[in-house]
C-alpha cells in the first residue's frame, strides 16, 4: 500500500482510543518530570500487572517533552509486557498500537502509521459493536482511568467515571478495582470534612480489593488510614500485615510511616521514611513526610521550650526546612510542602523567604479555590503572628472567609477575625473596624440582621464606612 499523505491520516488517527486522543494538554499536567520519576519507581517496586499501563503513560509524557524515540522505547516495553501476560489477547494492545500510530505520525514515518492503524482495524473487526478504529472495552476504559489517575488531582473525577465504566463490563478485574479504590480514597481525602467510615465509598471498595487479593499491601495501608480513628485494632493489624508483605516497597511504607506519625510515634515513622527515601530518593511525598515528622517534634519542643537546648532546637529546625525544601524542589506543585516550608521559614525568622512563598502561590492563576483558601488563611496567620501586621492579616483572613467552602481553614479564619475584633473592643469600645469585622463575618454567614446592626455601629464610630474598609482590603490584597 502506498504511503498516505499526512492529511489523509488525521481523521483516522482521531478515531483511535489512546493517550493522544484523550484530550490531555501539556500545560494542564503539572510536574511532568516528577510524574515520570514516580512511574519509573512504580515499575521498579510494584506488581508487573500495571507495568504496561505505566509504560504507555511514560511514552505519552516522553512525546510531550519532544522525546519521540524514547516514547517508542517505552511503547516497545509496554507491548513486551502485554505479550507476556497469561492469557494474552490481541485486544489488550489496542491502546498501545494507537499510541504507536500517533508517535510515528509525529516523527513523520507515515508508512508505520498506516501499519499500526491496520493492526488496530484488524483487532476491532473481531470485536462486536466496534467502529473501524475503536472499541468500547473495559480494558480501554481502564487504561484511560489509570492515566487520568496518574496525571494529577484535576483529573480524579474523570478517572472515577472511567473506572466505573470499565468495572461495569468487568466487575471483578483486580487492576480496575484497585485503581477505583485509589481514586475514591484520593477524592475523599480532598474533602475538608471527614467522611464517616460507614458511608465511605473508599472503605467499601478497599474491602472489595482485599477480598479479591488478600495480600494487596497498598489497599491494606489505605484502608488502615481510613479506619485509624474508629477501628484501632483492625487498622493496626492492617498496617502490620502491609509491612510484613511489602517491607521494602516505598509506595507502601510511606503510608505506614504516615500512620505512625498520626499515632505520635515519630521515631518509628522516621525510621520507616528514611529507609524508604533511600529506595526512592526522588519522592516529594517522602521528603514532605519526613519534614512533617520534624515539624511535629518541633511542636513538642515548643511546649517544653525551657527544657530544650537552643542548639538542639535549631538543628531540628534545619532538618525540617531541608526536607520541606527538597520536597518542593522535586515537585514544585506540592502546595502543602510549600506552605509548610513557608511556616518553617517563619518559625526560623526567615520572613522574606516565607513571604515570597505565600505571594508566589497566591499569584498562581491556576491555583484551585480550596488551595487558595488554605494559603490565604496560613498567610494571614504568618502576617498576624510573625510580621505583627494586623491590618494585612485581617484582609487575608477575610479573603479566606469569603470563599464559601466549609473547611477547617475557613473555620479558623472566622475564629481569628472574631478574636481580633473582640480584643480591639476590649481596648477601645468605639473601634469602628472591630464592628465592621463582625458585620463582615455575619454577612458572610447569611445573618443579615446582625450584620446590619454591626455595620451601623461601625458607621457610628467612623468617619469612613465599610465600603472604604473593603476597598482598603482590596488594595492590600491586590485583587
C-alpha positions as CSV (number, residue, x, y, z in Angstrom):
1,X,0.0,0.0,0.0
2,X,1.3,3.4,-0.9
3,X,2.2,5.8,1.9
4,X,-0.7,8.1,2.5
5,X,-0.4,11.8,2.9
6,X,-0.4,13.2,6.4
7,X,-3.7,14.9,5.9
8,X,-5.4,11.7,4.9
9,X,-4.3,10.1,8.2
10,X,-5.5,12.7,10.6
11,X,-9.2,11.7,10.6
12,X,-8.3,8.0,11.1
13,X,-5.9,8.9,14.0
14,X,-8.6,10.9,15.7
15,X,-10.8,7.8,15.8
16,X,-8.3,5.9,18.0
17,X,-8.8,5.4,21.7
18,X,-5.4,6.2,23.2
19,X,-3.5,8.9,25.2
20,X,-3.2,11.2,22.2
21,X,-7.0,11.4,21.7
22,X,-8.0,11.7,25.4
23,X,-7.6,15.5,25.3
24,X,-4.6,15.9,27.7
25,X,-2.9,19.2,27.4
26,X,0.8,19.7,28.4
27,X,0.2,22.9,30.3
28,X,-2.5,21.3,32.4
29,X,-0.2,18.5,33.6
30,X,1.9,19.7,36.5
31,X,5.5,18.4,37.1
32,X,5.9,16.1,34.1
33,X,9.4,15.1,35.3
34,X,8.1,14.2,38.7
35,X,5.3,12.1,37.3
36,X,7.7,10.2,35.1
37,X,10.0,9.5,38.1
38,X,7.1,8.3,40.2
39,X,6.0,5.9,37.4
40,X,9.6,4.6,37.0
41,X,9.7,3.9,40.7
42,X,6.4,2.1,40.5
43,X,7.8,-0.1,37.7
44,X,10.8,-0.9,39.9
45,X,8.8,-1.7,43.1
46,X,5.2,-2.5,42.2
47,X,3.4,-5.5,40.7
48,X,4.1,-6.1,37.0
49,X,0.4,-6.2,36.1
50,X,0.5,-2.4,36.0
51,X,3.7,-2.1,34.0
52,X,2.2,-1.9,30.6
53,X,-0.1,0.9,31.8
54,X,2.9,2.8,33.3
55,X,5.0,2.4,30.1
56,X,2.2,3.7,27.9
57,X,1.9,6.8,30.1
58,X,5.6,7.2,30.1
59,X,5.6,7.1,26.3
60,X,3.0,9.8,26.1
61,X,4.9,12.0,28.6
62,X,8.1,11.5,26.6
63,X,6.3,12.7,23.5
64,X,5.1,15.8,25.3
65,X,8.7,16.5,26.1
66,X,9.7,16.1,22.5
67,X,11.4,12.7,23.0
68,X,9.7,10.6,20.5
69,X,12.4,8.0,20.2
70,X,12.2,7.4,24.0
71,X,8.4,7.2,23.6
72,X,8.9,4.3,21.1
73,X,11.2,2.5,23.6
74,X,8.5,2.7,26.3
75,X,5.9,1.5,23.9
76,X,8.1,-1.5,23.0
77,X,8.3,-2.3,26.7
78,X,4.6,-2.0,27.1
79,X,4.0,-4.4,24.2
80,X,6.5,-6.8,25.6
81,X,4.8,-6.9,29.0
82,X,1.4,-7.4,27.4
83,X,2.5,-10.2,25.2
84,X,4.0,-12.0,28.2
85,X,0.6,-11.8,30.1
86,X,-1.3,-15.0,30.7
87,X,-3.7,-15.2,29.0
88,X,-2.6,-12.8,26.2
89,X,-5.3,-11.3,23.9
90,X,-4.6,-9.1,20.9
91,X,-7.3,-6.6,22.1
92,X,-5.1,-5.8,25.1
93,X,-2.8,-4.0,22.6
94,X,-5.4,-1.5,21.3
95,X,-4.2,1.4,23.3
96,X,-0.5,0.7,22.8
97,X,-1.0,0.3,19.0
98,X,-2.9,3.6,18.9
99,X,0.0,5.3,20.7
100,X,2.5,3.8,18.3
101,X,0.5,5.2,15.4
102,X,0.5,8.7,16.9
103,X,4.2,8.7,17.7
104,X,5.1,7.6,14.2
105,X,2.8,10.3,12.9
106,X,4.7,13.0,14.8
107,X,8.0,11.5,13.7
108,X,6.9,11.6,10.1
109,X,7.1,7.8,9.4
110,X,3.8,7.6,7.7
111,X,4.1,4.1,6.4
112,X,4.4,2.9,10.1
113,X,1.3,4.9,11.0
114,X,-0.6,3.0,8.4
115,X,0.8,-0.3,9.7
116,X,-0.5,0.4,13.2
117,X,-3.8,1.7,12.0
118,X,-4.1,-1.6,10.1
119,X,-3.3,-3.6,13.3
120,X,-6.0,-1.7,15.2
121,X,-8.5,-2.2,12.4
122,X,-7.9,-5.9,12.4
123,X,-8.5,-6.2,16.1
124,X,-11.6,-4.0,16.0
125,X,-13.0,-6.1,13.1
126,X,-13.2,-9.1,15.5
127,X,-15.0,-7.2,18.3
128,X,-18.8,-6.8,18.1
129,X,-20.2,-3.3,18.0
130,X,-16.9,-1.7,17.5
131,X,-16.1,1.0,15.0
132,X,-13.3,0.9,12.5
133,X,-10.6,2.1,14.9
134,X,-12.0,1.9,18.4
135,X,-13.9,-0.4,20.7
136,X,-15.7,0.3,23.9
137,X,-13.9,-2.3,26.0
138,X,-13.3,-2.4,29.8
139,X,-9.6,-2.6,29.1
140,X,-9.7,0.7,27.1
141,X,-11.7,2.5,29.8
142,X,-9.3,1.1,32.4
143,X,-6.2,2.4,30.6
144,X,-7.9,5.8,30.4
145,X,-8.9,5.7,34.0
146,X,-5.4,4.8,35.2
147,X,-3.8,7.5,33.1
148,X,-6.2,10.1,34.5
149,X,-5.4,9.0,38.0
150,X,-1.6,9.2,37.4
151,X,-1.6,12.6,35.7
152,X,-2.9,14.6,38.7
153,X,-5.7,15.6,41.0
154,X,-7.5,17.7,38.4
155,X,-8.3,14.5,36.5
156,X,-9.5,12.4,39.5
157,X,-13.3,13.0,38.9
158,X,-12.9,11.9,35.3
159,X,-10.8,8.9,36.4
160,X,-13.5,7.8,38.8
161,X,-16.0,7.9,35.9
162,X,-13.8,5.9,33.6
163,X,-13.2,3.2,36.3
164,X,-16.9,2.9,36.8
165,X,-17.4,2.4,33.1
166,X,-14.7,-0.2,33.0
167,X,-16.0,-2.1,36.0
168,X,-19.5,-2.2,34.6
169,X,-18.1,-4.5,31.9
170,X,-15.5,-6.4,34.1
171,X,-16.6,-6.1,37.7
172,X,-14.0,-8.4,39.3
173,X,-11.0,-7.2,37.4
174,X,-8.2,-6.8,40.1
175,X,-6.4,-3.9,38.3
176,X,-9.6,-2.0,37.8
177,X,-10.9,-2.5,41.3
178,X,-7.5,-1.4,42.8
179,X,-7.4,1.8,40.7
180,X,-11.0,2.6,41.6
181,X,-10.3,2.2,45.3
182,X,-7.3,4.5,45.0
183,X,-9.2,7.3,43.2
184,X,-12.0,7.1,45.7
185,X,-9.5,7.3,48.6
186,X,-7.9,10.4,47.0
187,X,-11.2,12.1,46.3
188,X,-12.4,11.5,49.9
189,X,-9.1,12.9,51.1
190,X,-9.8,16.2,49.4
191,X,-12.9,16.7,51.4
192,X,-12.3,19.0,54.3
193,X,-15.0,17.3,56.3
194,X,-14.1,13.7,57.2
195,X,-16.2,11.0,55.5
196,X,-17.8,8.6,58.1
197,X,-16.4,5.1,57.8
198,X,-19.9,3.6,57.4
199,X,-20.7,5.9,54.4
200,X,-17.3,5.8,52.8
201,X,-17.2,4.6,49.2
202,X,-13.4,4.2,49.5
203,X,-13.7,1.9,52.6
204,X,-16.2,-0.3,50.8
205,X,-14.1,-0.5,47.6
206,X,-10.8,-1.2,49.5
207,X,-12.5,-4.1,51.3
208,X,-13.6,-5.5,47.9
209,X,-9.9,-5.2,46.7
210,X,-8.7,-7.2,49.7
211,X,-11.4,-9.9,49.1
212,X,-10.1,-10.2,45.6
213,X,-6.4,-10.1,46.6
214,X,-5.8,-10.5,50.4
215,X,-2.1,-9.6,50.1
216,X,-2.6,-6.3,48.3
217,X,-0.5,-4.2,50.7
218,X,-1.4,-0.8,49.2
219,X,-5.1,-1.5,49.8
220,X,-4.1,-2.5,53.4
221,X,-2.4,0.8,54.2
222,X,-5.1,2.9,52.6
223,X,-7.8,1.0,54.5
224,X,-5.8,1.3,57.7
225,X,-5.6,5.1,57.3
226,X,-9.4,5.3,56.8
227,X,-10.1,3.2,59.9
228,X,-7.3,4.7,62.1
229,X,-9.5,6.7,64.5
230,X,-12.6,4.4,64.9
231,X,-11.4,0.9,64.4
232,X,-8.0,0.9,66.1
233,X,-7.3,-2.8,66.3
234,X,-8.3,-3.6,62.7
235,X,-6.3,-0.6,61.5
236,X,-3.2,-1.7,63.4
237,X,-3.4,-5.2,62.1
238,X,-3.7,-3.9,58.5
239,X,-0.5,-1.8,58.9
240,X,1.4,-4.7,60.4
241,X,0.4,-7.0,57.6
242,X,1.3,-4.4,55.0
243,X,4.8,-4.1,56.5
244,X,5.1,-7.9,56.6
245,X,4.1,-8.3,52.9
246,X,5.9,-5.2,51.5
247,X,8.7,-4.2,53.9
248,X,10.8,-2.6,51.1
249,X,8.2,-1.0,48.8
250,X,8.3,2.8,49.3
251,X,4.8,3.2,47.9
252,X,3.5,1.1,50.9
253,X,5.9,2.1,53.6
254,X,5.4,5.8,53.2
255,X,1.8,5.4,54.2
256,X,2.8,3.1,57.1
257,X,5.0,5.9,58.3
258,X,2.1,8.4,57.9
259,X,0.1,6.1,60.1
260,X,2.7,6.0,62.9
261,X,3.2,9.8,62.7
262,X,-0.5,10.3,63.3
263,X,-0.2,7.9,66.2
264,X,2.5,10.1,67.7
265,X,5.3,7.5,67.2
266,X,7.7,9.9,65.4
267,X,10.7,7.7,65.9
268,X,9.1,4.7,64.2
269,X,7.8,7.0,61.4
270,X,11.2,8.5,60.7
271,X,12.8,5.1,60.8
272,X,10.5,3.8,58.0
273,X,10.6,7.0,56.0
274,X,14.4,7.3,55.9
275,X,14.6,3.7,54.7
276,X,12.0,4.4,52.0
277,X,13.7,7.6,50.8
278,X,16.9,5.6,50.3
279,X,15.0,3.4,47.9
280,X,13.1,6.3,46.2
281,X,15.3,9.4,46.6
282,X,13.2,11.5,44.2
283,X,9.9,11.1,46.1
284,X,8.5,14.5,47.0
285,X,5.9,12.8,49.2
286,X,8.6,11.0,51.3
287,X,10.6,14.2,51.9
288,X,7.5,16.0,52.8
289,X,6.5,13.3,55.3
290,X,10.0,13.5,56.9
291,X,9.6,17.2,57.2
292,X,6.3,16.8,58.9
293,X,7.8,14.5,61.4
294,X,10.4,17.1,62.3
295,X,7.7,19.7,62.4
296,X,5.8,17.6,65.0
297,X,9.0,17.2,67.1
298,X,9.5,21.0,67.0
299,X,5.9,21.5,68.2
300,X,6.7,19.2,71.2
301,X,9.9,21.2,71.9
302,X,7.9,24.4,71.9
303,X,5.7,23.1,74.7
304,X,8.8,22.3,76.8
305,X,10.8,25.2,75.4
306,X,12.8,25.9,78.6
307,X,14.0,22.3,78.8
308,X,15.2,22.0,75.2
309,X,18.8,23.3,74.4
310,X,18.7,26.0,71.7
311,X,21.3,24.2,69.5
312,X,19.1,21.1,69.6
313,X,16.0,23.1,68.5
314,X,18.0,24.9,65.7
315,X,19.3,21.5,64.4
316,X,15.7,20.2,64.3
317,X,14.5,23.3,62.5
318,X,17.3,23.0,59.9
319,X,16.2,19.4,59.2
320,X,12.6,20.5,58.9
321,X,13.5,23.2,56.4
322,X,15.8,20.9,54.5
323,X,13.2,18.2,53.9
324,X,10.3,20.6,53.0
325,X,12.7,22.5,50.6
326,X,13.7,19.2,49.0
327,X,10.1,18.1,48.6
328,X,9.3,21.4,46.8
329,X,12.4,21.2,44.6
330,X,11.3,17.7,43.5
331,X,7.7,18.6,43.0
332,X,7.1,22.4,42.7
333,X,3.3,21.9,42.6
334,X,3.3,20.3,46.1
335,X,1.3,23.1,47.7
336,X,1.2,21.7,51.2
337,X,5.0,21.2,51.2
338,X,5.3,24.8,50.0
339,X,3.1,26.2,52.8
340,X,4.9,24.0,55.4
341,X,8.2,25.4,54.1
342,X,6.9,29.0,54.5
343,X,5.7,28.1,58.0
344,X,9.1,26.7,58.9
345,X,10.8,29.8,57.5
346,X,8.5,31.9,59.6
347,X,9.4,30.0,62.7
348,X,13.1,30.5,61.9
349,X,12.6,34.2,61.4
350,X,13.4,34.0,57.7
351,X,10.5,36.3,57.0
352,X,11.4,37.4,53.5
353,X,11.7,33.8,52.3
354,X,8.4,32.9,53.9
355,X,6.5,35.9,52.4
356,X,7.9,35.2,48.9
357,X,6.4,31.6,49.0
358,X,3.0,32.9,50.1
359,X,2.8,35.6,47.5
360,X,4.1,33.4,44.7
361,X,1.5,30.8,45.5
362,X,-1.3,33.3,45.6
363,X,-0.3,34.8,42.3
364,X,-0.6,31.4,40.5
365,X,-3.5,31.8,38.1
366,X,-4.1,28.0,38.2
367,X,-4.5,27.9,42.0
368,X,-7.6,26.0,42.9
369,X,-10.3,27.6,45.1
370,X,-9.7,25.3,48.2
371,X,-6.0,25.7,47.8
372,X,-6.4,29.5,47.7
373,X,-8.5,29.5,50.8
374,X,-5.9,27.3,52.6
375,X,-3.0,29.5,51.6
376,X,-4.8,32.8,52.4
377,X,-5.5,31.6,55.9
378,X,-2.0,30.4,56.5
379,X,-0.6,33.6,55.1
380,X,-2.9,35.6,57.4
381,X,-1.6,33.6,60.4
382,X,2.0,34.4,59.3
383,X,1.2,38.1,58.9
384,X,-0.5,38.2,62.3
385,X,2.0,36.3,64.5
386,X,5.3,36.6,62.6
387,X,5.1,40.0,61.0
388,X,2.8,41.6,63.5
389,X,0.9,43.2,60.7
390,X,-2.7,43.0,61.9
391,X,-4.4,45.1,59.2
392,X,-3.0,43.0,56.4
393,X,-3.8,39.8,58.4
394,X,-7.4,40.9,58.7
395,X,-7.7,41.4,55.0
396,X,-6.3,37.9,54.2
397,X,-8.5,36.2,56.8
398,X,-11.4,38.0,55.2
399,X,-10.4,36.8,51.8
400,X,-10.2,33.2,53.1
401,X,-13.6,33.5,54.8
402,X,-15.2,34.9,51.7
403,X,-14.6,31.6,49.9
404,X,-17.7,29.6,50.7
405,X,-16.1,26.2,51.3
406,X,-16.8,24.6,54.6
407,X,-13.2,23.8,55.6
408,X,-11.0,24.0,58.7
409,X,-9.2,26.9,57.0
410,X,-12.5,28.9,56.8
411,X,-13.4,28.0,60.4
412,X,-10.0,29.2,61.6
413,X,-10.2,32.4,59.6
414,X,-13.6,33.2,61.0
415,X,-12.5,32.4,64.6
416,X,-9.4,34.6,64.2
417,X,-11.4,37.6,62.8
418,X,-13.8,37.4,65.8
419,X,-10.9,37.1,68.3
420,X,-9.2,40.2,66.7
421,X,-12.5,42.2,66.9
422,X,-13.2,41.2,70.5
423,X,-9.6,42.1,71.5
424,X,-9.9,45.5,69.8
425,X,-13.2,46.3,71.5
426,X,-11.6,45.4,74.9
427,X,-9.1,48.1,74.2
428,X,-11.5,50.6,72.7
429,X,-15.3,50.1,72.7
430,X,-15.5,52.7,69.9
431,X,-13.3,50.8,67.5
432,X,-15.2,51.0,64.2
433,X,-13.2,48.5,62.4
434,X,-13.9,45.9,65.1
435,X,-17.6,46.4,64.5
436,X,-17.0,46.2,60.7
437,X,-15.2,42.8,61.1
438,X,-18.2,41.4,63.0
439,X,-20.5,42.8,60.3
440,X,-18.4,41.1,57.6
441,X,-18.4,37.7,59.3
442,X,-22.2,37.8,60.0
443,X,-22.9,38.9,56.4
444,X,-20.8,36.0,55.0
445,X,-22.8,33.7,57.3
446,X,-26.1,34.9,55.9
447,X,-27.1,36.6,59.2
448,X,-28.0,39.9,57.6
449,X,-29.9,41.4,60.5
450,X,-26.8,41.1,62.8
451,X,-24.5,42.2,60.0
452,X,-26.5,45.4,59.6
453,X,-26.5,46.1,63.4
454,X,-22.7,45.9,63.5
455,X,-22.4,47.9,60.2
456,X,-24.5,50.7,61.8
457,X,-22.2,50.7,64.9
458,X,-19.1,50.8,62.6
459,X,-20.5,53.9,60.8
460,X,-21.4,55.5,64.1
461,X,-17.8,55.4,65.3
462,X,-16.1,56.0,62.0
463,X,-15.6,58.9,59.5
464,X,-15.5,56.4,56.7
465,X,-17.7,53.4,56.0
466,X,-17.5,49.7,55.5
467,X,-17.1,50.1,51.7
468,X,-14.0,52.2,52.3
469,X,-12.6,49.4,54.5
470,X,-13.4,46.9,51.9
471,X,-11.6,49.0,49.3
472,X,-8.6,49.2,51.6
473,X,-8.5,45.4,51.8
474,X,-8.8,45.0,48.1
475,X,-5.8,47.3,47.7
476,X,-3.7,45.3,50.3
477,X,-4.7,42.0,48.6
478,X,-4.0,43.5,45.2
479,X,-7.2,41.8,43.8
